[in-house]
Amino acid sequence: MSGVRLYLSNDTSSCAAGAERLAEAWRQRSDVELVRTSSRGAFYLEPMVERDSPEGRLAWCHVTAEDLPKILAGDGGIPISTIPFLSKQTRHTFVSFGVTEPLSLEAYQAQGGLAGLRNARQGSPSAIIQEIKTSRLRGRGGAAFPVWKKWDVAATAQADRKYVVANADEGDAGTYCDRMIMEGDPFRLIEGMLICAMAIGAGAGYIYCRQEYPAATACLRAAIRAAGKAGWLESDGQPFTIEVVSGAGSYVCGEETALLESLEGKRGVVRARPPHPAQSGLYGRPTIVSNVLTFATIPNILARGGAWHASLGTEGSCGTIALQLGGRVKQPGLIEIPFGLTLREVLDQFGQGMADGARLKAVQVGGPLGSLFTDAQLDIPICFDAFAQADAILGHGGIVVFDDQTDMLELSRHLMAFVADESCGKCVPCRIGSLRAREILDAIQRGQATEADLSLLTELGDTMKATSLCGLGGRAPYPVLSALEHFPVEFRSRLRS
Ligand SMILES: Cc1cc2nc3c(=O)[nH]c(=O)nc-3n(C[C@H](O)[C@H](O)[C@H](O)COP(=O)(O)O)c2cc1C
C-alpha cells in the first residue's frame, strides 16, 4: 500500500530552508508517498508540506520531521487558498508553482502547457509576431524593450542561420524568479523559446545559465531530453536544438552582448551597438537574446491571445510582473501581480511590513544598479513608465528592503566596489570611473575626503551615466548618488573637517 501523498518543494530556496532535510527523513517511510514539486515562492513559510483534501490542498508551514504524525492525521493544516500572500496574487506565468512536478510532461500539459505552441504551429511566423505585438509584451530582463520589435528585425533579416538565446545569467542580487522557472517549470521556458524560433526561423537555441545554478542546469538538461523524446523539438521535420551553457561567473556576462561573446567562448566583453543582436548576434547571425521570464510569458500569450495579455496591467506596462521581495521584510518571496500596484502596497500587502520590529530606511529596486527609495517615495506605481520618470529602474523585479541599521556609505561603497570588480574593462568611464568612485568612497570612510571630493563623486557619476558603453557603468552611479541625495549626513559627517 502506498502511503499518504505529501507534496514538498524541490526548489533550491526551499531545500535551503529545510525541505531537503525533511525529504531525507521521510524518504524511506512506507506511510508516506513524497512528491517533489516546484515552490509556491512563499519562502517565509518554508519548509512547507502539502497534502490533498476535499477542499483543495492543505499546507503545514515551518515543518520539522517531528511534525509528520500531525500531518498524516490531517491535524492543523491550513487551506492554501486562505494564505493571503498567495491568494492576493494573479498567477499566470507561475500558475503551476507548488502544484506540479517540474519534469512531468503530463502535468505540464494538464495545466495548459503546449496550447500556445500548438496555436503557433497553426499560424504563420508573421501571425505569431502580430500576436506578440498585440500583447504589448516588453522584455523582463531590464531594458523593457518591446518584444515584437526584436522578433520582427530577426525574422526579416536574411541569414543562413539564426539563434534564440535565453538569458539565464540572473546576476542581480535579490532576484531568483528565473531560477524558479528553470527548476520549477522548465517546459514553459522551452515552449517560449520554440515559439520564438518558429517566429524568426531559428534552428538552434542556447540557455546561458548562471554557473551558480547547478540544480537549474540539471533540471533544464533533463527537460530538454524529455521534450526531445516526446517529439516537441521539431516542427514540420525542422529540428530545433537547445543547449544549456554554464555562465562564466561574471555579472557583466548577463549584458546581452557580453553574453554572446562568452557563448562564443571568448571573454565576456561588451560589444558596441549597433548592430543589435537581433541584426547581428551570435557568430554574427540574427539572434534573439531575451530573459527567461520573457520567454516563459510567451506560451500563455499564444494560448490566450495577445489581447488577453494587453488587458492586464497598465497602459504602458501590460501583463504581470514577477517581483522578488527580500531583505528585512516579514514575508519575503515571489509575487506575481499585474503592473500598477504601488511599491508601498506591495511591501504592506505582501511583505507585511518590517521583520522583527525593524524600521525601514531604504528600498533598492532593480538589483545592484537600482536607485534607492526612501519611505516618502514608496507611493510610486510599479510600472516601467513611472520608474523611468523617477530616473529609476524596475530591472528584473528585485526589491531589497534595508533597515535603519544600514550604513548607507558602506552600502554605496560596496555597490561601487562590485561594479569596479565586475567591469569588463572595455570602456574607460566604467573601468576607471568605478575605480575612482570607489576610492573616493573609501577616502570618505577613512575620514580623509573633503567637500570637493563629494562634488567630484557627483561629477564622475554624471560622466559615467552619459558615456558608458553599457548599463553597468551607466547605471552604477544611481544607487550611490541616490544614497547621497537621501542620506547626505551619513556622507558629510565623515568628511575631513
Ligand atoms: C550589467 C548588466 C547585466 C545584465 N544582466 C542580465 C541578466 O542577468 N539577465 C537578463 O535577462 N538580462 C540582463 N541584462 C539585460 C540584457 O542586456 C538584455 O537587455 C536582456 O537580456 C534582454 O532581454 P529581454 O528582452 O527579455 O528584456 C543585463 C544588462 C546589464 C547592463
Ligand as a Chemical Component Dictionary entry (heavy atoms), coordinates in Angstrom:
data_LIG
# 
_chem_comp.id                   LIG 
_chem_comp.type                 NON-POLYMER 
_chem_comp.pdbx_formal_charge   0 
_chem_comp.three_letter_code    LIG 
# 
loop_
_chem_comp_atom.comp_id 
_chem_comp_atom.atom_id 
_chem_comp_atom.alt_atom_id 
_chem_comp_atom.type_symbol 
_chem_comp_atom.charge 
_chem_comp_atom.model_Cartn_x 
_chem_comp_atom.model_Cartn_y 
_chem_comp_atom.model_Cartn_z 
_chem_comp_atom.pdbx_ordinal 
LIG C1  C1  C 0 25.482 44.705 -16.433 1  
LIG C2  C2  C 0 24.235 44.094 -16.992 2  
LIG C3  C3  C 0 23.814 42.845 -16.537 3  
LIG C4  C4  C 0 22.657 42.260 -17.062 4  
LIG N1  N1  N 0 22.265 41.047 -16.570 5  
LIG C5  C5  C 0 21.157 40.453 -17.075 6  
LIG C6  C6  C 0 20.743 39.176 -16.608 7  
LIG O1  O1  O 0 21.356 38.593 -15.718 8  
LIG N2  N2  N 0 19.621 38.636 -17.154 9  
LIG C7  C7  C 0 18.901 39.281 -18.146 10 
LIG O2  O2  O 0 17.914 38.738 -18.633 11 
LIG N3  N3  N 0 19.274 40.488 -18.588 12 
LIG C8  C8  C 0 20.378 41.082 -18.095 13 
LIG N4  N4  N 0 20.766 42.302 -18.577 14 
LIG C9  C9  C 0 19.972 42.908 -19.681 15 
LIG C10 C10 C 0 20.404 42.346 -21.035 16 
LIG O3  O3  O 0 21.461 43.112 -21.555 17 
LIG C11 C11 C 0 19.240 42.395 -22.065 18 
LIG O4  O4  O 0 18.665 43.664 -22.061 19 
LIG C12 C12 C 0 18.173 41.344 -21.783 20 
LIG O5  O5  O 0 18.719 40.049 -21.702 21 
LIG C13 C13 C 0 17.136 41.367 -22.896 22 
LIG O6  O6  O 0 16.089 40.501 -22.542 23 
LIG P1  P1  P 0 14.581 40.992 -22.547 24 
LIG O7  O7  O 0 14.292 41.484 -23.904 25 
LIG O8  O8  O 0 13.814 39.772 -22.201 26 
LIG O9  O9  O 0 14.455 42.065 -21.507 27 
LIG C14 C14 C 0 21.914 42.931 -18.062 28 
LIG C15 C15 C 0 22.330 44.186 -18.508 29 
LIG C16 C16 C 0 23.467 44.765 -17.967 30 
LIG C17 C17 C 0 23.882 46.123 -18.464 31 
# 
loop_
_chem_comp_bond.comp_id 
_chem_comp_bond.atom_id_1 
_chem_comp_bond.atom_id_2 
_chem_comp_bond.value_order 
_chem_comp_bond.pdbx_ordinal 
LIG C1  C2  SING 1  
LIG C2  C3  SING 2  
LIG C2  C16 DOUB 3  
LIG C3  C4  DOUB 4  
LIG C4  N1  SING 5  
LIG C4  C14 SING 6  
LIG N1  C5  DOUB 7  
LIG C5  C6  SING 8  
LIG C5  C8  SING 9  
LIG C6  O1  DOUB 10 
LIG C6  N2  SING 11 
LIG N2  C7  SING 12 
LIG C7  O2  DOUB 13 
LIG C7  N3  SING 14 
LIG N3  C8  DOUB 15 
LIG C8  N4  SING 16 
LIG N4  C9  SING 17 
LIG N4  C14 SING 18 
LIG C9  C10 SING 19 
LIG C10 O3  SING 20 
LIG C10 C11 SING 21 
LIG C11 O4  SING 22 
LIG C11 C12 SING 23 
LIG C12 O5  SING 24 
LIG C12 C13 SING 25 
LIG C13 O6  SING 26 
LIG O6  P1  SING 27 
LIG P1  O7  DOUB 28 
LIG P1  O8  SING 29 
LIG P1  O9  SING 30 
LIG C14 C15 DOUB 31 
LIG C15 C16 SING 32 
LIG C16 C17 SING 33 
# 
